[in-house]
């Protein structure tokens, strides 16, 4: 037994030897990094600030695949919670990653249950349409995006964590929500607002940040291919210093730090979310908000703040789209009191009919054109949308998979319907692949040790 005990003590060291260590991309978040292929393509033009009722800028930063309890026991997040509001009843909408990303900007995940290459048709609107209708500026910042407006499935570059390892896929399209919609990607001026972190640094340094930002770290820094502790170190490097920089965070800035989904699919989809920034009332900092929210709440909160129209989809579903409480107070919006057993289960995947579900396919339908969102404005109707094809008039779902067919929106624009190789989309390689290999090796070693232990029992 002593021999087995000694071997078991070696396991932590074996795992540690395989785990990559966080490496800052540069000396600070506003210092350009050689890790990114594309250098800054100049800064954005400064625009007139459209005043909001509670905030003038909202920054959404998304991390990956972490249960609430795990994030809430990590020092980085518990420390940040003292500076803002912890939302302890905030839920993702489904699994896996990509459907949550498309939902937070489009008000629906369209039945999607995978991370494939989709192009959502140009007559399906997004938050971009709502923002631009009120001249609210916006941009999406993706850490390792190779060029502004890049719409490819992923991008592989030099492995900066391990120079002797093969190139690594740091950027994936599935974490860049607005580019997945053709209403954005097919418009050059909109596509160009997808920028990398060198561009972000240039925009902050020039005081040229827009008013609505979506920020996605790369696949190691967001915890997708690593751990919550690794992501915490990235947050300490990137976000913490920016909180004291008024070019990023002034007294009218709201920062939403959240996760796309839980790691565990068998529990309801509760994820840690923090509201930070100067727009958070001082008397609320260090408090916990128990209101029920989902990713649709990020949409409805934006709509309420600027008095926008709506998409007539999940953003107007009263159950799923409560507005962040202090914004609701500032705008006069009345949230629903949803708690306990009344909280919907949002961990289902693959069973929701929609135009991006090959097993339960229905075409894209019109929104609820008579809905009233938190902003009070009209439902945005995209050009070319058939408003007569509604959820009530849509045909019954069909199984395209059984007919050896795919959904029409699968694959690149003008390409075939065949899905591209999933390299880098949930499949780590190089330095971080060693984490996966290390876990497997550790499991094998543990199994061998336990098997050996039987000899001593």
C-alpha positions as CSV (number, residue, x, y, z in Angstrom):
1,X,0.0,0.0,0.0
2,X,2.9,2.3,0.7
3,X,4.1,2.0,-2.8
4,X,0.7,2.9,-4.2
5,X,0.5,5.9,-1.9
6,X,3.8,7.1,-3.1
7,X,2.7,6.8,-6.7
8,X,-0.5,8.6,-6.0
9,X,1.5,11.5,-4.6
10,X,3.1,11.9,-8.0
11,X,-0.2,12.6,-9.8
12,X,-0.4,16.3,-9.1
13,X,3.2,16.7,-10.4
14,X,2.3,14.8,-13.5
15,X,-0.7,17.0,-14.2
16,X,1.2,20.2,-13.5
17,X,4.0,19.2,-15.9
18,X,1.4,18.9,-18.7
19,X,-0.5,22.2,-18.0
20,X,0.4,25.3,-19.9
21,X,1.1,28.4,-17.9
22,X,-0.6,31.8,-18.7
23,X,1.7,34.0,-20.7
24,X,0.7,37.7,-21.1
25,X,0.4,38.6,-24.8
26,X,2.2,41.9,-24.1
27,X,3.3,44.2,-21.3
28,X,-0.4,45.3,-20.9
29,X,-3.8,45.3,-22.5
30,X,-3.0,48.5,-24.3
31,X,0.4,47.5,-25.6
32,X,0.3,45.8,-29.1
33,X,1.3,42.1,-29.1
34,X,3.3,40.2,-31.7
35,X,1.0,37.3,-31.0
36,X,-1.5,38.7,-33.4
37,X,-0.9,38.4,-37.1
38,X,-2.7,41.5,-38.1
39,X,-1.3,44.8,-36.8
40,X,-3.7,47.6,-36.1
41,X,-5.6,48.9,-39.2
42,X,-5.7,52.4,-37.7
43,X,-8.3,53.4,-35.1
44,X,-12.1,53.7,-35.4
45,X,-13.5,57.1,-36.1
46,X,-14.8,58.9,-33.0
47,X,-18.5,59.3,-33.1
48,X,-21.1,61.4,-31.2
49,X,-22.0,59.7,-28.0
50,X,-25.7,58.7,-27.8
51,X,-26.6,59.1,-24.2
52,X,-28.2,56.2,-22.5
53,X,-30.5,56.3,-19.5
54,X,-28.0,54.4,-17.2
55,X,-24.9,53.8,-19.3
56,X,-23.3,55.2,-22.5
57,X,-21.1,52.2,-23.1
58,X,-21.6,48.5,-22.6
59,X,-18.7,46.0,-22.8
60,X,-19.6,42.3,-22.9
61,X,-16.7,39.9,-22.2
62,X,-17.4,36.2,-22.6
63,X,-15.4,33.4,-21.2
64,X,-16.1,29.7,-21.7
65,X,-17.6,26.5,-20.3
66,X,-17.6,27.0,-16.5
67,X,-20.1,26.0,-13.8
68,X,-21.2,28.8,-11.5
69,X,-19.7,27.1,-8.4
70,X,-16.3,26.8,-10.1
71,X,-16.1,30.4,-11.1
72,X,-17.5,31.6,-7.8
73,X,-14.7,29.9,-5.9
74,X,-11.9,31.4,-8.0
75,X,-10.1,34.3,-6.5
76,X,-10.1,36.6,-9.5
77,X,-13.9,36.5,-9.7
78,X,-14.6,36.8,-6.0
79,X,-12.3,39.8,-5.8
80,X,-13.9,41.5,-8.8
81,X,-17.4,40.8,-7.3
82,X,-16.5,43.3,-4.5
83,X,-16.3,46.0,-7.1
84,X,-19.6,45.3,-8.8
85,X,-22.8,43.2,-8.7
86,X,-22.8,39.4,-8.7
87,X,-25.8,38.0,-10.7
88,X,-26.2,34.6,-9.0
89,X,-29.3,33.6,-11.0
90,X,-28.0,34.3,-14.6
91,X,-28.5,31.4,-17.0
92,X,-27.2,30.4,-20.4
93,X,-29.8,29.3,-23.0
94,X,-28.6,25.9,-24.3
95,X,-25.5,23.9,-25.2
96,X,-22.9,24.0,-26.8
97,X,-21.2,27.3,-27.3
98,X,-22.2,28.7,-30.7
99,X,-25.9,28.8,-30.1
100,X,-25.5,30.9,-27.0
101,X,-23.3,33.4,-28.9
102,X,-25.8,33.8,-31.8
103,X,-28.6,34.1,-29.3
104,X,-27.1,37.1,-27.4
105,X,-27.1,39.2,-30.5
106,X,-30.0,37.7,-32.5
107,X,-32.6,36.8,-29.9
108,X,-32.7,33.2,-30.9
109,X,-30.4,30.2,-31.3
110,X,-32.5,28.8,-34.1
111,X,-32.4,25.2,-32.8
112,X,-28.6,25.0,-33.3
113,X,-27.0,22.2,-31.3
114,X,-23.4,22.2,-32.6
115,X,-20.5,24.5,-33.4
116,X,-20.5,24.2,-37.2
117,X,-20.0,26.9,-39.8
118,X,-23.3,28.7,-40.3
119,X,-24.4,31.8,-42.2
120,X,-27.7,33.1,-40.9
121,X,-29.6,34.8,-43.8
122,X,-29.4,38.5,-44.4
123,X,-33.1,39.0,-43.7
124,X,-32.6,38.0,-40.1
125,X,-31.9,41.0,-37.9
126,X,-29.6,41.5,-34.9
127,X,-28.8,44.0,-32.2
128,X,-26.6,45.7,-34.8
129,X,-29.8,46.8,-36.7
130,X,-31.3,48.1,-33.5
131,X,-28.1,50.0,-32.5
132,X,-27.5,51.6,-35.9
133,X,-31.2,52.7,-36.1
134,X,-30.3,55.0,-33.1
135,X,-26.8,55.8,-34.3
136,X,-25.2,53.9,-31.4
137,X,-21.7,52.8,-32.4
138,X,-20.5,49.2,-32.0
139,X,-17.6,46.8,-32.6
140,X,-16.6,43.2,-31.9
141,X,-13.1,42.6,-30.6
142,X,-11.7,39.1,-31.1
143,X,-8.3,38.5,-29.7
144,X,-6.5,36.6,-32.5
145,X,-8.6,37.6,-35.4
146,X,-6.1,37.8,-38.3
147,X,-7.6,40.7,-40.2
148,X,-10.5,43.1,-39.8
149,X,-13.7,41.5,-41.1
150,X,-12.2,38.0,-41.3
151,X,-15.1,35.6,-41.7
152,X,-13.3,32.2,-41.8
153,X,-14.1,29.2,-39.6
154,X,-10.9,29.5,-37.5
155,X,-7.4,30.8,-37.7
156,X,-4.2,29.1,-36.7
157,X,-1.0,31.0,-35.9
158,X,2.3,30.5,-34.1
159,X,2.0,28.8,-30.8
160,X,3.1,31.5,-28.4
161,X,2.8,29.2,-25.3
162,X,5.2,26.6,-26.7
163,X,7.5,27.7,-29.5
164,X,8.5,24.1,-30.3
165,X,4.9,23.0,-30.7
166,X,2.9,23.1,-34.0
167,X,0.9,26.3,-34.8
168,X,-2.2,26.6,-32.7
169,X,-5.8,27.5,-33.5
170,X,-6.5,30.5,-31.2
171,X,-9.4,32.1,-33.0
172,X,-12.7,30.4,-33.9
173,X,-15.7,32.0,-35.6
174,X,-18.2,30.3,-33.3
175,X,-17.2,32.8,-30.6
176,X,-17.7,35.8,-32.8
177,X,-21.5,36.2,-32.8
178,X,-22.2,39.1,-35.1
179,X,-20.0,37.7,-38.0
180,X,-22.3,34.6,-38.1
181,X,-25.2,36.8,-39.4
182,X,-25.1,37.6,-43.1
183,X,-26.8,40.9,-42.3
184,X,-23.5,41.9,-40.7
185,X,-20.9,39.9,-42.6
186,X,-22.1,40.7,-46.1
187,X,-22.0,44.5,-45.4
188,X,-18.4,45.6,-45.7
189,X,-18.7,48.6,-43.3
190,X,-20.2,46.2,-40.7
191,X,-17.7,43.4,-41.3
192,X,-14.8,45.8,-40.8
193,X,-16.0,46.4,-37.2
194,X,-14.7,43.0,-36.3
195,X,-11.2,43.7,-35.0
196,X,-8.4,42.1,-33.0
197,X,-6.9,43.0,-29.7
198,X,-4.1,45.2,-31.3
199,X,-7.0,47.2,-32.8
200,X,-8.6,47.3,-29.4
201,X,-5.5,48.8,-27.9
202,X,-5.3,51.4,-30.6
203,X,-8.9,52.3,-30.1
204,X,-8.6,52.7,-26.4
205,X,-5.4,54.7,-26.7
206,X,-7.1,57.0,-29.2
207,X,-10.3,57.3,-27.0
208,X,-12.2,55.9,-29.9
209,X,-14.0,52.9,-28.4
210,X,-17.6,52.5,-29.6
211,X,-20.6,52.3,-27.3
212,X,-21.4,48.6,-27.7
213,X,-18.6,46.1,-27.5
214,X,-18.4,42.4,-27.6
215,X,-15.0,41.1,-26.5
216,X,-13.8,37.5,-26.9
217,X,-10.4,36.2,-25.7
218,X,-8.7,33.4,-27.6
219,X,-9.2,29.7,-26.9
220,X,-6.7,29.5,-24.1
221,X,-7.4,32.8,-22.4
222,X,-11.2,32.2,-22.3
223,X,-10.8,28.8,-20.4
224,X,-12.1,26.8,-23.4
225,X,-8.9,24.9,-23.9
226,X,-7.5,25.5,-20.4
227,X,-8.9,26.1,-16.9
228,X,-10.8,28.7,-15.0
229,X,-7.6,29.6,-13.1
230,X,-5.9,30.2,-16.5
231,X,-8.8,32.4,-17.6
232,X,-8.6,34.2,-14.2
233,X,-5.0,35.1,-14.9
234,X,-6.0,36.6,-18.2
235,X,-8.8,38.6,-16.6
236,X,-6.2,39.9,-14.1
237,X,-3.9,40.9,-17.0
238,X,-6.6,42.3,-19.3
239,X,-9.6,43.6,-17.4
240,X,-8.3,44.6,-14.0
241,X,-6.0,47.4,-15.2
242,X,-8.6,48.7,-17.6
243,X,-11.1,49.2,-14.8
244,X,-9.0,52.2,-13.7
245,X,-8.5,53.6,-17.2
246,X,-11.2,56.2,-18.0
247,X,-10.7,55.8,-21.7
248,X,-12.2,52.3,-21.2
249,X,-14.3,52.6,-18.0
250,X,-15.8,56.0,-17.2
251,X,-18.7,56.7,-14.9
252,X,-21.1,55.8,-17.7
253,X,-19.6,52.4,-18.6
254,X,-21.2,49.0,-17.9
255,X,-19.1,45.9,-18.2
256,X,-20.7,42.5,-18.3
257,X,-18.3,39.7,-17.5
258,X,-19.9,36.3,-18.1
259,X,-19.6,32.8,-19.5
260,X,-21.2,31.2,-22.5
261,X,-22.5,28.0,-20.8
262,X,-21.9,25.6,-18.0
263,X,-19.3,22.8,-18.4
264,X,-21.8,20.3,-16.9
265,X,-24.7,19.6,-19.2
266,X,-26.8,17.7,-16.7
267,X,-27.4,20.7,-14.4
268,X,-29.4,23.8,-15.3
269,X,-27.3,26.3,-17.1
270,X,-26.4,28.7,-14.3
271,X,-23.3,30.8,-15.0
272,X,-21.4,33.4,-13.0
273,X,-22.0,36.9,-14.3
274,X,-20.5,40.2,-12.9
275,X,-21.7,43.7,-13.6
276,X,-18.7,46.1,-13.3
277,X,-17.8,49.6,-14.3
278,X,-18.6,53.2,-13.4
279,X,-22.2,52.8,-14.4
280,X,-22.9,50.4,-11.5
281,X,-24.3,52.5,-8.6
282,X,-21.9,52.8,-5.7
283,X,-24.4,51.5,-3.2
284,X,-24.7,48.3,-5.2
285,X,-21.1,47.5,-5.4
286,X,-20.2,44.3,-3.5
287,X,-23.8,43.1,-3.6
288,X,-25.6,40.1,-5.0
289,X,-28.6,40.3,-7.3
290,X,-30.9,37.3,-7.1
291,X,-33.1,38.3,-10.1
292,X,-33.5,35.6,-12.8
293,X,-31.6,36.6,-16.0
294,X,-30.5,34.9,-19.3
295,X,-28.4,35.9,-22.2
296,X,-31.5,37.6,-23.6
297,X,-31.3,40.0,-20.7
298,X,-28.2,41.5,-22.2
299,X,-30.3,42.3,-25.3
300,X,-33.3,43.7,-23.4
301,X,-31.0,45.8,-21.1
302,X,-29.4,47.4,-24.2
303,X,-32.8,48.1,-25.6
304,X,-34.1,49.6,-22.4
305,X,-31.1,51.8,-21.9
306,X,-31.2,53.5,-25.3
307,X,-34.9,53.2,-26.0
308,X,-34.3,50.9,-28.9
309,X,-36.7,48.8,-30.9
310,X,-36.6,45.0,-30.5
311,X,-36.0,41.9,-32.5
312,X,-39.4,40.4,-31.5
313,X,-37.8,37.1,-30.4
314,X,-36.2,36.0,-27.1
315,X,-35.5,39.7,-26.3
316,X,-39.3,40.2,-25.9
317,X,-39.9,36.9,-24.0
318,X,-40.9,38.4,-20.7
319,X,-39.8,35.3,-18.8
320,X,-36.3,35.1,-20.3
321,X,-35.4,38.8,-20.7
322,X,-35.5,40.5,-17.4
323,X,-33.5,43.8,-17.6
324,X,-30.6,44.2,-15.2
325,X,-32.2,45.5,-12.1
326,X,-30.6,48.9,-11.7
327,X,-31.1,49.6,-15.4
328,X,-34.8,48.5,-15.1
329,X,-35.1,51.0,-12.2
330,X,-33.6,53.8,-14.3
331,X,-35.8,53.1,-17.2
332,X,-39.1,52.2,-15.5
333,X,-39.1,48.7,-16.8
334,X,-40.9,46.1,-14.7
335,X,-39.1,42.7,-14.3
336,X,-40.9,39.5,-13.6
337,X,-40.3,37.7,-10.3
338,X,-39.1,34.3,-11.3
339,X,-37.4,32.0,-8.8
340,X,-37.1,28.4,-7.5
341,X,-39.1,25.9,-9.5
342,X,-40.4,28.6,-11.8
343,X,-36.9,29.0,-13.3
344,X,-37.0,27.3,-16.8
345,X,-34.6,24.5,-17.6
346,X,-32.3,25.9,-20.3
347,X,-29.8,23.0,-20.5
348,X,-31.5,21.2,-23.4
349,X,-29.6,20.7,-26.6
350,X,-30.6,19.2,-29.9
351,X,-34.3,18.9,-29.2
352,X,-35.4,22.4,-30.1
353,X,-36.8,22.7,-33.7
354,X,-35.3,25.4,-35.8
355,X,-33.7,26.3,-39.1
356,X,-30.2,25.3,-37.8
357,X,-31.3,21.9,-36.5
358,X,-31.0,19.2,-39.2
359,X,-33.0,16.7,-37.1
360,X,-35.9,19.0,-36.4
361,X,-35.7,21.5,-39.3
362,X,-38.2,24.3,-39.8
363,X,-37.4,27.4,-42.0
364,X,-36.6,30.8,-40.5
365,X,-39.8,32.5,-39.4
366,X,-40.7,36.1,-38.8
367,X,-40.5,37.6,-35.4
368,X,-43.5,38.5,-33.3
369,X,-44.1,41.8,-35.1
370,X,-46.6,42.9,-32.4
371,X,-44.2,42.4,-29.5
372,X,-43.1,45.2,-27.2
373,X,-39.6,45.1,-26.0
374,X,-37.9,46.7,-23.0
375,X,-37.0,49.8,-25.1
376,X,-40.5,50.4,-26.2
377,X,-39.7,50.8,-29.9
378,X,-41.1,48.8,-32.8
379,X,-39.9,45.4,-33.9
380,X,-37.2,45.7,-36.5
381,X,-38.3,44.0,-39.8
382,X,-35.4,43.3,-42.1
383,X,-35.8,43.8,-45.8
384,X,-36.9,40.7,-47.7
385,X,-38.4,39.0,-44.6
386,X,-41.6,37.1,-45.2
387,X,-43.7,38.3,-42.2
388,X,-46.5,35.9,-43.1
389,X,-44.3,32.9,-42.3
390,X,-44.6,32.8,-38.5
391,X,-44.2,30.2,-35.8
392,X,-47.9,29.6,-36.0
393,X,-47.9,29.0,-39.8
394,X,-44.6,27.2,-40.1
395,X,-44.6,23.6,-41.4
396,X,-44.0,20.8,-39.0
397,X,-40.3,19.9,-38.3
398,X,-38.6,17.5,-40.7
399,X,-35.6,15.3,-40.2
400,X,-33.1,16.4,-42.9
401,X,-30.4,14.1,-41.4
402,X,-32.6,11.0,-42.2
403,X,-32.8,12.3,-45.8
404,X,-29.0,12.7,-45.9
405,X,-29.4,16.5,-46.2
406,X,-28.1,19.5,-44.3
407,X,-29.7,22.8,-43.3
408,X,-29.5,25.5,-46.0
409,X,-27.5,27.9,-43.7
410,X,-24.7,25.4,-43.2
411,X,-21.3,26.2,-44.7
412,X,-19.6,29.4,-46.0
413,X,-21.3,31.9,-48.2
414,X,-21.3,30.7,-51.8
415,X,-19.7,27.4,-50.7
416,X,-21.0,23.9,-50.4
417,X,-23.2,22.6,-47.5
418,X,-20.4,20.5,-46.2
419,X,-19.1,21.5,-42.8
420,X,-15.5,22.4,-42.6
421,X,-13.0,20.5,-40.5
422,X,-13.6,21.3,-36.8
423,X,-9.9,21.9,-36.2
424,X,-9.5,24.4,-33.4
425,X,-13.3,24.3,-32.6
426,X,-13.2,22.3,-29.5
427,X,-10.2,20.3,-30.6
428,X,-7.0,21.7,-28.9
429,X,-3.6,21.1,-30.4
430,X,0.0,21.8,-29.7
431,X,0.8,23.1,-26.2
432,X,-2.7,23.0,-24.9
433,X,-3.3,19.6,-26.5
434,X,-0.8,18.5,-23.8
435,X,-3.4,19.4,-21.2
436,X,-5.9,17.0,-22.8
437,X,-3.2,14.4,-23.3
438,X,-2.0,15.0,-19.8
439,X,-5.5,14.5,-18.4
440,X,-5.8,11.2,-20.4
441,X,-2.4,10.1,-19.3
442,X,-3.2,11.0,-15.7
443,X,-6.4,9.0,-15.9
444,X,-4.6,6.0,-17.4
445,X,-1.9,6.3,-14.7
446,X,-4.6,6.5,-12.1
447,X,-6.3,3.5,-13.5
448,X,-3.1,1.6,-13.5
449,X,-2.4,2.6,-10.0
450,X,-5.8,1.6,-8.8
451,X,-5.4,-1.7,-10.6
452,X,-2.1,-2.2,-8.9
453,X,-3.7,-1.3,-5.6
454,X,-5.9,-4.4,-5.9
455,X,-2.7,-6.5,-5.5
456,X,-2.2,-5.0,-2.1
457,X,-5.8,-5.4,-0.9
